[in-house]
Amino acid sequence: MLALARSCFAIAAIIAAQFCFSPASASGLTDLAHLHARQAALPPIGWGQFCNANPGDCVPQRTVRQNVALTDARWAELVEINLRFNKTIEPVTDFDQFGVVERWTYATTGRGDCEEYLLEKRRELLRRGWPLSSLLVTVVIDREGGGHAVLTVVTDRGEFVLDNQIDKILAWSRSGLTFIKRQSPTNQNDWQDLGRILGRPEVVTASITPSR
């Protein structure tokens, strides 16, 4: 039941409706440590809903792409924040909570599905001084083949996934997720196609040893 509540099944239908291309080869699409966008993509419907309800958090702005230096302190922040929200937010589907298939919002009720988790993590990391360009809302297909959303954190040691389905923070390439699309690092309201690239657990493409 917990795994069921933690999934975001509504996203699966949106993915199926908007994307119909075959899995991309990693060759030429990634420098191993980082994901690379192919072309522009439509924002998820839920992002538009979230911005209508929270316009101050979606102000159009051009940001400079930054790869945050992943120090020991920064890594500890990621671990602490990811675990805190994974443990304190009660998993529940949007339909059970709001009576609608899809609704992106903050976890003001203490409950939520994947978007509530990632939006709270993103907000807290921004509060602690992480740049907007390094915290990218990302639509994926999860390890069970369901629609899902996670927070991808871009650093100088690679890109890491903050996921409510597991507590361990993994490099994108070892996540077992299929990456569909995400926010542009230079404008949070622009979205980019990631070509359905699969993070294969057996491939090491990012270091989790923070620099000092």
JOZI-V558522 format. One record per backbone hydrogen bond with DSSP energy under -1.0 kcal/mol. CO is the residue of the C=O (numbers start at 1). NH is the residue of the N-H. E is the energy in kcal/mol with one decimal. If there is no record, write none. Layout:
[[CO;NH;E] [CO;NH;E]]
This chain:
[[1;5;-2.3] [2;6;-1.8] [10;14;-1.2] [11;15;-2.9] [12;16;-2.4] [13;17;-1.9] [14;18;-1.9] [15;19;-2.3] [26;29;-1.6] [26;30;-1.1] [31;33;-1.8] [33;159;-1.6] [39;193;-3.2] [44;48;-1.4] [45;49;-1.9] [46;50;-2.5] [47;51;-2.4] [48;52;-2.0] [49;53;-1.7] [50;54;-1.9] [54;57;-1.8] [55;58;-1.4] [68;156;-2.8] [69;71;-1.8] [70;211;-1.8] [71;75;-2.6] [72;76;-2.3] [73;77;-1.8] [74;78;-2.1] [75;79;-2.4] [76;80;-2.6] [77;81;-2.7] [78;82;-2.6] [79;83;-2.2] [80;84;-2.4] [81;85;-2.1] [82;86;-1.8] [83;87;-1.9] [84;88;-2.1] [85;89;-1.9] [90;112;-2.2] [93;97;-2.0] [94;98;-3.6] [95;99;-1.1] [106;108;-2.0] [107;110;-1.4] [110;90;-2.9] [112;92;-1.7] [113;117;-1.7] [114;118;-2.3] [115;119;-2.7] [116;120;-1.9] [117;121;-2.1] [118;122;-2.6] [119;123;-2.3] [120;124;-2.2] [121;125;-2.3] [122;126;-2.4] [123;127;-2.0] [124;128;-1.3] [125;130;-2.4] [126;129;-1.7] [131;134;-1.6] [132;135;-1.5] [134;154;-2.3] [136;152;-2.8] [137;183;-1.8] [138;150;-2.5] [139;180;-2.3] [139;181;-1.4] [140;148;-2.0] [141;178;-2.3] [142;145;-1.7] [146;142;-3.1] [147;8;-1.3] [148;140;-2.4] [150;138;-2.7] [151;162;-2.9] [152;136;-2.8] [153;160;-2.4] [154;68;-1.1] [155;158;-1.3] [157;207;-1.5] [158;155;-2.1] [159;172;-2.7] [160;153;-3.2] [162;151;-2.0] [170;161;-2.8] [171;174;-1.6] [172;175;-1.3] [177;199;-3.1] [178;141;-2.3] [179;197;-1.0] [180;194;-3.1] [181;139;-3.0] [182;192;-3.4] [186;63;-2.2] [187;190;-1.8] [190;184;-3.0] [191;41;-2.5] [192;182;-2.1] [193;38;-3.0] [195;24;-1.2] [197;179;-3.1] [199;176;-1.3] [200;203;-2.2]]
